[in-house]
Amino acid sequence: MEQISAAEAERAMKVQEVILQAMAKKVSWWQAAEILGISERTMRRWKFGYQTHGFRALFDKRKGKQNWKKVPAAEVERVLSLYRDQYYDLNVLHFHEKLAEEHGIHWSYSWVKNVLQEAGLVKKVRSRRKHRKRRPRKPVPGMMLHIDGSHHRWFQDDRWYDLIVILDDATSEIYYAQLVEDEATRSVMAAIREVVEKKGWFASIYSDRAGHFFQTPKAGGLVDTRQLTQVGRAMKQLGIRMIPAYSPQARGRSERSFGTWQGRLPQELRLRQITTLKAANRFLQQFYMDEFNRKFARPATQTGTAFLPLQREDLDRVFSIQHERIVNKDNTVRWANLFLQIEPTLIRSTMADVDVTVYEHLDGTLTVGYGPHTIGRYSAEGERLIPAPPRHPTREGHRLPFRPKRSALRAALGFTPADAPLLSKRKRKTEESGNKHIPSNRGGR
């Protein structure tokens, strides 16, 4: 008698229970098929088999039978021994050919490779590299800019610095190149701001997925476009599209440019005996960027430019690190173990319990903003830089500022009756006649 495993018997009993419910009309037959995860055609076959042969018809007939495609164990051992003793220095394809030509073994190449790899006789190689296609350049400058940093020993000693470079995709022209201690939010913002102020607004910027550019929830995965970094927020405010690169090959244009930088800049600094960061950046800005562009920049495929003049006056706010805060009861803002005191303003009688934004600027200063208004400017140590503007005197019991009389304003501004065209005709005549009252000719009673 054929032996049936406990797991197979349990599965058949579950199928039988569903079939009995369908036969009792508690569920329909298509619902029974959906419960079992099979098609309606398979459900009809199982129903017919159960009605004809009973419970045994629900067993899987393949269980306990040997796969007719399975290679005999003796054949597998023969292949392994041949490779291990005789063909140990052949690659898999060469060994597969020898099996067919010399030993009459005609199994597939994939089977031979898998057997050798599972036995540990052949190392598993990585999959084939992805086929990549060269991306054509943008037709005009300003359509897409590349930004990246290269960590290198630029002074040919033990010091490591990052070279931040911004270049145009259309021409490979270098717009910015500076050595910094570390490629971070501040240094990247300073680079982009200089390009924006010098060239204008551009359409997009291409970068890697570093933490100051994008939030990547899973290492090596897709970036989260909903959670913006400080750089991402600044680019969104300017309307500049950020494009992440998912491999070094995707940034091939900037990577090749860095290869040229690493092969030339250290030698140029050595020949000019430049050993400090400040002198190196001055050399880059005043001399070497122009020389680099003359040698390696190329003309665009089309005339014109995508750069546009930027009509914004709030770049200090855009290119800053922003923090949301709530003003305390005593009109102070807590930030980084500092208390920023807000002076009285004309905007509100008190700023207590108001949501404000602390702007950490690239020069190290701080400002506190309430909407479009700046209500405080401070040094990095929290000291106020600009005194609060004086408040106008107010009437007792009134919150609105007191308005002096119009005649007092004229006298303070030095207006004479002849210079004041807005004075009424009656007052002008009164002053000319020695402050004598002249009755008006209005008519009537």
Residue pairs with C-beta under 8 A, 6 or more apart in sequence:
2 64
3 64
4 59
4 63
5 63
8 59
8 60
8 63
11 60
12 55
12 58
12 59
15 36
15 46
15 58
16 50
16 55
16 58
18 27
18 32
18 35
18 36
19 32
19 46
19 47
19 50
21 27
21 32
22 28
22 29
22 31
22 32
22 47
27 35
29 40
29 43
29 44
29 47
30 40
30 43
32 43
33 39
33 40
33 42
33 43
36 43
38 46
46 57
46 58
49 57
49 58
50 57
50 58
71 107
71 111
75 105
75 107
76 115
78 105
79 99
79 105
79 107
79 112
79 115
80 115
80 116
80 119
80 121
82 99
82 103
83 90
83 95
83 116
83 121
84 121
87 94
87 95
87 98
88 121
90 98
92 109
92 112
92 113
92 116
92 122
93 109
95 112
95 116
96 109
96 112
96 113
99 105
99 106
99 107
99 112
100 106
113 122
116 122
117 123
117 124
132 249
137 169
137 170
137 300
137 301
138 144
138 169
138 170
138 300
139 170
139 300
139 301
139 302
140 170
140 300
140 301
140 302
140 303
140 304
140 305
140 306
141 168
141 170
141 171
141 173
141 300
141 305
141 306
141 307
142 168
142 170
142 199
142 200
142 202
142 203
142 305
142 306
142 307
142 308
143 169
143 170
143 202
143 203
143 204
143 306
144 168
144 169
144 170
144 202
144 203
144 204
144 205
144 206
144 243
145 166
145 167
145 168
145 169
145 175
145 195
145 202
145 204
145 205
145 206
146 165
146 166
146 167
146 168
146 169
146 205
146 206
146 207
146 251
146 253
146 254
146 257
147 164
147 165
147 166
147 188
147 191
147 192
147 205
147 206
147 207
147 254
148 164
148 165
148 207
148 208
148 251
148 254
148 255
148 258
149 162
149 163
149 164
149 165
149 180
149 183
150 162
150 163
150 165
150 258
150 261
150 262
151 160
151 161
151 162
151 183
152 160
152 161
152 163
152 262
152 266
153 159
153 160
153 266
154 161
154 163
154 179
154 265
154 266
154 269
154 280
155 161
155 266
155 269
155 274
155 275
155 280
156 266
156 269
156 270
161 179
161 180
161 181
161 277
162 179
162 180
162 181
162 182
162 183
162 187
163 177
163 178
163 179
163 258
163 261
163 265
164 176
164 177
164 178
164 179
164 180
164 183
164 187
164 188
164 191
165 174
165 176
165 177
165 254
165 257
165 258
165 261
166 174
166 175
166 176
166 177
166 191
166 192
166 195
167 173
167 174
167 175
167 253
167 254
167 257
168 175
169 206
169 253
170 300
170 301
171 297
171 298
171 299
171 300
172 253
172 257
172 296
172 297
172 298
173 293
173 297
174 257
174 289
174 292
174 293
174 297
175 195
175 198
175 199
176 191
176 194
176 195
177 261
177 284
177 285
177 288
177 289
177 292
178 187
178 191
178 281
178 284
178 285
179 277
179 280
179 281
179 284
180 187
181 187
181 277
183 210
183 212
184 212
185 212
185 229
185 230
185 231
185 321
186 321
186 362
188 212
188 213
188 231
189 230
189 231
189 234
189 319
189 320
189 362
190 319
190 362
192 205
192 231
192 234
192 235
192 319
193 315
193 319
193 362
195 202
196 202
196 238
196 310
196 315
197 310
197 315
199 307
200 307
200 308
200 309
200 310
201 238
201 239
201 240
201 307
201 308
201 309
201 310
202 240
202 306
202 307
203 240
203 241
203 306
204 240
204 241
204 242
204 243
205 235
205 240
205 241
205 242
205 243
206 243
206 245
206 251
206 254
207 213
207 242
207 243
207 244
207 245
208 244
208 245
208 251
209 216
209 223
209 244
209 245
209 246
211 229
212 229
212 230
212 231
213 229
213 231
213 232
213 242
213 244
214 223
214 224
214 229
214 232
214 242
214 244
215 223
215 224
215 227
215 228
215 229
216 222
216 223
216 224
217 224
223 244
228 236
230 321
230 322
231 242
232 242
233 322
234 318
234 319
235 241
235 242
237 318
238 310
238 312
238 318
245 251
248 255
257 296
260 296
265 288
268 283
268 288
269 275
269 280
269 283
272 283
274 280
274 283
312 318
316 359
316 361
316 367
317 359
317 367
317 369
319 361
319 362
320 359
320 360
320 361
320 362
321 359
321 360
322 357
322 358
322 359
322 360
323 335
323 357
323 358
323 360
324 355
324 356
324 357
324 358
325 333
325 334
325 335
325 355
325 356
325 357
325 358
325 368
326 353
326 354
326 355
326 356
327 333
327 342
327 351
327 352
327 353
327 354
327 356
328 334
328 352
329 352
329 353
330 352
331 341
331 342
331 350
331 351
331 352
332 339
332 340
332 341
332 342
333 339
333 340
333 342
333 356
333 358
333 368
333 376
334 340
335 358
335 366
335 382
338 378
338 381
338 382
339 382
340 358
340 366
340 368
340 376
340 378
340 382
341 376
341 384
342 351
342 368
342 375
342 376
343 375
343 376
343 384
343 387
343 388
344 388
344 391
345 351
345 373
345 375
345 388
345 389
346 389
346 391
346 392
346 401
347 370
347 373
347 375
348 354
349 399
351 370
351 375
354 370
356 368
356 369
356 370
356 375
357 368
357 369
357 370
358 366
358 367
358 368
358 369
359 366
359 367
359 368
359 369
360 366
361 367
364 379
364 380
365 377
365 378
365 379
365 380
365 385
366 377
366 378
366 379
366 380
366 382
367 374
367 376
367 377
367 378
368 374
368 375
368 376
368 377
368 378
369 375
376 384
377 384
377 385
377 386
378 384
378 385
379 385
391 401
392 401
392 402
393 401
393 402
394 400
394 401
394 402
395 402
410 420
417 423
417 427
417 428
417 431
417 432
426 438
426 440
429 438
430 436
430 437
430 438
